[in-house]
Amino acid sequence: GSPSRVSEGRMASNMQDRMSREDFKKKQELDELRKSGAIEPEKDADGNDINPHIPQYMAAAPWYLNAEGPGLKHQKDFRKQTVTQGIKARTVEGGVKGKTISRTRDEFGEKEGSRKKKPDAPRANGYDDSYSGKRDRWNGYDPNQFVRVLKKHELTAKARQAIREEMVDKALQGDKT
């Protein structure tokens, strides 16, 4: 195919999507009348009114959703929320993946565990959770870790030395014969 044929094909598909000047003007006039309240607002698939003041970029569904008509369903979160009374959990059930998020709340509606209880002493692993402890670069570091690293390096150095000695011995034995 020549380049001109490709561009003609693109133009033909774009022409189907585009409105004529008269159609665009009619659409603009209709939108203005809906915004002023002279005409009843558009209805979506569920029969709900569509606010005419919502901008085009929010009201138009993306092309990959294959929307049948006007509406704001593409903007909604399809996970259903169930709220139970008291201290019980609030759960959000996923619509597509079946993902559940559980958050427990106290009687005031705050997440339980949101107010952290400060430990009196540092943790068993040596980590200090205080203001200065969180900003300390070496907080929670165990110096014995470095001793282990040194031992590992010593072992590898000994192994390398043994291999070198074997190579030197072989080279010397090869020279004698």
Secondary structure, DSSP 4 states (H G I P E B T S, - for coil): --HHHHHHHHHHHHHHHSPPHHHHHHHHHHHHHHHHTSSPPPB-TTSPBPPTTS-HHHHSPPGGG---SS-SGGGS---EEE--STTSEEEEE-SSS--EEEEEB-TTSPBTT-SPPPPSS--TTS---SHHHHH-TTTT--THHHHHHHHHHHHHHHHHHHHHHHHHHHHHHHHH-
